Amino acid sequence: MAGQIEETGFRLHIGGRVQGIGFRPYVWRLARSLDLRGMVRNIPTGVEVELRCSALELALFRKRLLRELPPQAVVETLTVTPFMPADEPGPQSMFCIRPSGSGEGVTVVLPDLATCADCRAELFNPLSRYYRYPFISCTHCGPRFSIMAETPYDRAGTSMAAFGMCEVCRREYLDPEDRRFHAQGQACAACGPSLWLETPDGSSLQVNDPFEQMGEQLRAGRILALKGLGGFHLCCNALDEAAVQRLRRCKGRPDKALAVMFTDLEQLRAYVSISPEERNWLTSPQAPILLLRPHRNGRRLAPGIAPDSPWLGCMLPYTPIHHLLMSVMTGPLVMTSGNRSGQPQVFDNQEAREQLADMADLLVMHDRDILQPIDDSVARVQQGSGYREVVRPGRGLAPLALPLPPGFDPAAQGLALGGDLKNTFCLVQAGRAVISQYQGDQQQLAIQHATAAMRQHYRQLYRTEPVWQACDRHPDYRLTRDVTEDRTVPAALVQHHHAHLASCLGENGVLLDGEAVLGVCLDGTGFGDPDGLWGGEFLYGNYADVVRVGSLRACALPGGDTATREPWRLLVAQLLQAGIDPENVLDIWPMLVSKPLAVVRSMIEHRINTPMSSSAGRLFDAVGAALGCYADSISYEGQAAIALEALAQQCAVPAGIGGYAMDVTKRDGRWQLDPGRIWLQLLDDLRQRRPPEEVAQAFHLGLAQGVVELVTRIQHDYPFETLALSGGVMQNARLVGLLEAHCTGAGLKVLRHRHLPCNDSGLALGQALVTMARLSRARGRQE
């Protein structure tokens, strides 16, 4: 085609997810098939293509480029700039791939991808030169973010730079017809990374087949520390209760559910129910841990794996190492983060020797360095609707680059630090909000340092320096103190629940100057505005401003933080507020006999270390305690509430029957949802020996009905057509399903989180959007 029509030069800039997924080879093949001359190369902001062709040929190239994209490619922007070939140096006789260019800014960084079907087939094919090679990958799969030191994504900027390619690997790397054409992770047993076994004392264990040895150890009830894609896992036999309990003791994780890896879908189906949508996500390149429902009459895992939860965290092998390990096992494995509770995940070999040797009987090591640690993602699919919900953003889903909603300044550069719990942070640059992987709770110094190092890496990776920082208003948050003490960059304080709402709006692409919405934000706690502890909030407004138009009625937290760890205190406070004397109901709740009820009553009456809170999460804890769900103490946040949801899911009573009534009142111009009557009805049901699962269901139904009634009342005072649901309590599938159904039925448009969790892992995006909205408004006033 070239040369038949008058030619000119066209330079295409392509932005989006276009590096690390075989995009340049794809462009090369497309241009060759059209007989076009020019070149393609990676640049920091995406991919640059130069073509010497006619306008008609350019139109055909562009049409096919967008129509035939590689599976993982996402084109966000495509600009075309003409140039005169005589004035610009460039390729003259053919189309080629050029070395990467330098410059300002950076493209989307691609997350790590699960092993593709082609590589998996080669892994188990005795005739393949990649047979049983634990680090097989191609342009469609394998490590990306976890091995990146810099951008653009080229081998020299990754930990694979330490491994020179052998002649055969290099030939495949340079062959345009090969699946590994310009695959930066290309390697084989002759030239690439290697795997070995170590005993806890640091000795290397010489064996013919390391995976057979690993399987033998696991079948014998031992624990392995396994280096994977983004860090170490601790793993054991998921059918061996003694091994599971030992693993829990080693990690300091007495109750919280553990994830399980299954060999394949056939094995998984023997233990859990799985829908087509769940299967598709589980087997996708993202391959998250998916929360699935165990079969009522299916096979049973060790009972200590998920003692509280109605869900089982399930995953399939997503690296060649996992595939090879599971191939020698006959049953599933517990696969949990390699760390002690409250500490960062271990990802370095020497750190593993120092921190995991006393927890594991065998260490599985390799020499492909993990440069950016990243934990597994956790997700769930809503039953019936197929709605995908992220619970923890990690491997496969992070970093997540979201385009800023319409109206926001595309030149903005800033950093939102998120909250102290379930932390992620958000870097704003080049018209995108880039949200990090899960960083964990920020109480421990080691996690604070790891998070600070990751923030610095993101700034370097995306080549940007924030001109503002945003954080939570809570004065006791570690991150808030750090930001307010740092005078080098201006700091913005954002109210916790406003950030929840803004995050939900931003994920759904709501306009900066869009109509006001109502946000229902239910969570454990958040510092209020101007003060106080909130957690059951109805906020009316937009990105820049909100008004608190309603809330749950506040209740005492006797002992402050101690009350959040000992749910019986919350039960006592709720009973007293409802006019029920705990001393008169000891026959219903005998666990209160040994509690210092008089002391707690005095603390509440005199407000001694007893803040008030409108927290929905604490209401769930109190009801859970009333039904015997960890009334004395909990070992992790939300434990009683999770057990309460599990009880409700056991209920066979039709979903529309038997909900507890709540009072909706208006005080000082603000609507209030009062749970007082719940306690009278609940007490009566327990006296009548109503099954606890029916009581749990009645609570869920009543709370949902109360929220919907309050939303309806607020709508009479404030005009809105859109309702946004956010906050950690919205992870309760039973509650959010009821809320969405009722509100949609009432004619409201319901927004939920689409890419980020509704819990505090979504706060950073909201903090960034609120800050930018206020800066935009301030600029408008100045103009």
Secondary structure, DSSP 8 states (H G I E B T S, - for coil): -TTSS--EEEEEEEEEE-SSSSHHHHHHHHHHHTT-EEEEEEETTEEEEEEEE-HHHHHHHHHHHHHS--TT-EEEEEEEEEE-GGGS----SSEEE------SS-------B---HHHHHHHT-TTSTTTT-TT--BTTBB-SGGGBSSSS--GGGBGGGGS---HHHHHHHT-TTSTTTT-TT---TTTS--EEEE-TTS-EE--S-HHHHHHHHHHTT--EEEE-SSSEEEEEETT-HHHHHHHHHHHT-SSS---EE-SSHHHHHTTEE--HHHHHHHTSSS--EEEEEE-SSS----TTSSSS-S-EEEE---SHHHHHHHHT-SS-EEEEESS-TTS----SHHHHHHHTTTT-SEEEEESS--SS---B-EEEE-TTT--EEEEE--BTT-SEEEE--TTS-TT--EEE---SSSB--EEEETTEEEE----B-TTSHHHHHHHHHHHHHHHHHTT---S-EEEES-TT-HHHHHHHH--SS-EEEE-HHHHHHHHHHHHTT--TT---EEEEEEEEEEE-SSSSEEEEEEEEE-SS-EEEEEEE--EE-TTTHHHHH-HHHHHHHHHHHTT--GGGGTTT-GGGTTS-HHHHHHHHHHTSS--EE--HHHHHHHHHHHTTSS-S--SSTTHHHHHHHHHHHT--S-TTS-----EEEEETTEEEEE-HHHHHHHHHHHHTT--HHHHHHHHHHHHHHHHHHHHHHHHHHS--SEEEEESGGGG-HHHHHHHHHHHHHTT-EEE--SSS-SSGGGHHHHHHHHHHHHHHHHHHHH-
